[in-house]
Amino acid sequence: MTTQTTPVTVIGLGLMGQALARVLLNEGHTTTIWNRSAHKADALVSQGARRAATATEAVAASPLVLICVSDYAAVRETLDPARHALTGKVLVNLTSGSPAQARETAAWAARLGATYIDGAIMAVPQMMGQPGTRVLYSGSPEAYRTYESTLLALAGASAHVGDDPGLAALYDMGLLTMMYTLYGGFLHALALVGTAKIDGVTFMKLGLPWLADVASWLPGFAHDIDTRTYATDVSALAINQPAVTLIIEASKAEGVRGDVLAPMQALLDRRVAQGHAADGLPSLIELVKKPETAAISA
Ligand SMILES: NC(=O)c1ccc[n+]([C@@H]2O[C@H](COP(=O)([O-])OP(=O)(O)OC[C@H]3O[C@@H](n4cnc5c(N)ncnc54)[C@H](OP(=O)(O)O)[C@@H]3O)[C@@H](O)[C@H]2O)c1
């Protein structure tokens, strides 16, 4: 690992990039910054950051270069003119994107002689620099080890999830999928109990411990999916299918839309129609996963 005084460059000073640069400055790193709109560097410069005149100058200033801009098109638009300065650098791209974009950018960096790490920030700017904050990294394990202490200063609960540069984005999308579907169910639940004038805060006094119980079953479900063991002595699709249909119909009767639950109802209907009524809920994965590997194709 490097010492805490590693010179670091931060390119992109939006809300997240500014937070990253601020943490690095507070940690005592020599921090060089650049942003397309130069005025966003002003406050950081007054706190001790070094302003680069161009992206090329910023890349050249440090062995470790972080970039955090809106999207991958902006990454390339920014770094293409600076590509010759990237040779020999470790590029850590903290811009949100897809696994394919991360792999393509890693290949592009490798052609330039740069080492690439992709990062998925699982936090908001205000959480950067804290011990419980997570950034998921993938790509060069050697470069990650070299700069681990600097990267952990940015987010103390960070982890390297694999050598394939696409994995950080893949994990990110998996985690966010769980988050968004959970939020969808939460919204439906509040709309439903709201029909009886039960406020959300009151409902969540029961809702939160219930969710914790339900979430605790997921590692067991994951094991069933990993081993394709779908027999159950707990709760069969035959019971869950009418339960979901009942919730949707009862919700509609109260004037609440059934949109959030409709995809789950469709999966249950289809899997039961395929003859799997006695399976447990993990059996639905066969309808969700990549068709080439599915036991029963769509
Ligand atoms: N904010 C969050 O809570 C959060 C959480 C997790 C991940 N992220 C990810 O972090 C990244 C940055 O987010 P942010 O919140 O910092 O966004 P932001 O405040 O909107 O800042 C966007 C940054 O991208 C730069 N940019 C956009 N297009 C560019 C281009 N064509 N060329 C050069 N620079 C360009 C902007 O430069 P200008 O100042 O010149 O416009 C600015 O520095 C995104 O990928 C986001 O998904 C953000």
PDBQT file of the ligand as one rigid body, heavy atoms in Angstrom, charges set to zero:
ROOT
HETATM    1  N1  LIG A 301     -24.391  12.502  -6.535  1.00  0.00    +0.000 N 
HETATM    2  C1  LIG A 301     -24.644  11.267  -6.071  1.00  0.00    +0.000 C 
HETATM    3  O1  LIG A 301     -25.368  11.068  -5.088  1.00  0.00    +0.000 OA
HETATM    4  C2  LIG A 301     -23.995  10.077  -6.734  1.00  0.00    +0.000 A 
HETATM    5  C3  LIG A 301     -24.029   8.834  -6.082  1.00  0.00    +0.000 A 
HETATM    6  C4  LIG A 301     -23.417   7.729  -6.681  1.00  0.00    +0.000 A 
HETATM    7  C5  LIG A 301     -22.825   7.867  -7.922  1.00  0.00    +0.000 A 
HETATM    8  N2  LIG A 301     -22.833   9.089  -8.538  1.00  0.00    +0.000 N 
HETATM    9  C6  LIG A 301     -22.229   9.173  -9.871  1.00  0.00    +0.000 C 
HETATM   10  O2  LIG A 301     -21.166  10.092  -9.892  1.00  0.00    +0.000 OA
HETATM   11  C7  LIG A 301     -21.103  10.716 -11.183  1.00  0.00    +0.000 C 
HETATM   12  C8  LIG A 301     -21.108  12.225 -10.996  1.00  0.00    +0.000 C 
HETATM   13  O3  LIG A 301     -22.286  12.574 -10.289  1.00  0.00    +0.000 OA
HETATM   14  P1  LIG A 301     -22.475  14.038  -9.681  1.00  0.00    +0.000 P 
HETATM   15  O4  LIG A 301     -23.568  13.933  -8.681  1.00  0.00    +0.000 OA
HETATM   16  O5  LIG A 301     -21.164  14.619  -9.297  1.00  0.00    +0.000 OA
HETATM   17  O6  LIG A 301     -23.040  14.793 -10.970  1.00  0.00    +0.000 OA
HETATM   18  P2  LIG A 301     -23.077  16.358 -11.249  1.00  0.00    +0.000 P 
HETATM   19  O7  LIG A 301     -23.086  17.133  -9.986  1.00  0.00    +0.000 OA
HETATM   20  O8  LIG A 301     -24.199  16.566 -12.206  1.00  0.00    +0.000 OA
HETATM   21  O9  LIG A 301     -21.689  16.639 -11.984  1.00  0.00    +0.000 OA
HETATM   22  C9  LIG A 301     -21.458  16.150 -13.274  1.00  0.00    +0.000 C 
HETATM   23  C10 LIG A 301     -19.995  16.354 -13.595  1.00  0.00    +0.000 C 
HETATM   24  O10 LIG A 301     -19.744  15.801 -14.894  1.00  0.00    +0.000 OA
HETATM   25  C11 LIG A 301     -19.108  16.811 -15.681  1.00  0.00    +0.000 C 
HETATM   26  N3  LIG A 301     -19.449  16.625 -17.097  1.00  0.00    +0.000 N 
HETATM   27  C12 LIG A 301     -20.656  16.315 -17.620  1.00  0.00    +0.000 A 
HETATM   28  N4  LIG A 301     -20.566  16.212 -18.964  1.00  0.00    +0.000 NA
HETATM   29  C13 LIG A 301     -19.260  16.444 -19.277  1.00  0.00    +0.000 A 
HETATM   30  C14 LIG A 301     -18.538  16.478 -20.494  1.00  0.00    +0.000 A 
HETATM   31  N5  LIG A 301     -19.140  16.215 -21.664  1.00  0.00    +0.000 N 
HETATM   32  N6  LIG A 301     -17.211  16.736 -20.439  1.00  0.00    +0.000 NA
HETATM   33  C15 LIG A 301     -16.593  16.996 -19.250  1.00  0.00    +0.000 A 
HETATM   34  N7  LIG A 301     -17.224  17.005 -18.054  1.00  0.00    +0.000 NA
HETATM   35  C16 LIG A 301     -18.553  16.728 -18.087  1.00  0.00    +0.000 A 
HETATM   36  C17 LIG A 301     -19.662  18.102 -15.132  1.00  0.00    +0.000 C 
HETATM   37  O11 LIG A 301     -18.847  19.174 -15.564  1.00  0.00    +0.000 OA
HETATM   38  P3  LIG A 301     -19.447  20.664 -15.552  1.00  0.00    +0.000 P 
HETATM   39  O12 LIG A 301     -19.352  21.142 -14.135  1.00  0.00    +0.000 OA
HETATM   40  O13 LIG A 301     -18.560  21.406 -16.481  1.00  0.00    +0.000 OA
HETATM   41  O14 LIG A 301     -20.864  20.575 -16.040  1.00  0.00    +0.000 OA
HETATM   42  C18 LIG A 301     -19.558  17.820 -13.642  1.00  0.00    +0.000 C 
HETATM   43  O15 LIG A 301     -18.232  17.923 -13.182  1.00  0.00    +0.000 OA
HETATM   44  C19 LIG A 301     -22.305  10.198 -11.980  1.00  0.00    +0.000 C 
HETATM   45  O16 LIG A 301     -21.922   9.146 -12.820  1.00  0.00    +0.000 OA
HETATM   46  C20 LIG A 301     -23.235   9.708 -10.876  1.00  0.00    +0.000 C 
HETATM   47  O17 LIG A 301     -24.108   8.687 -11.328  1.00  0.00    +0.000 OA
HETATM   48  C21 LIG A 301     -23.381  10.186  -7.975  1.00  0.00    +0.000 A 
ENDROOT
TORSDOF 0
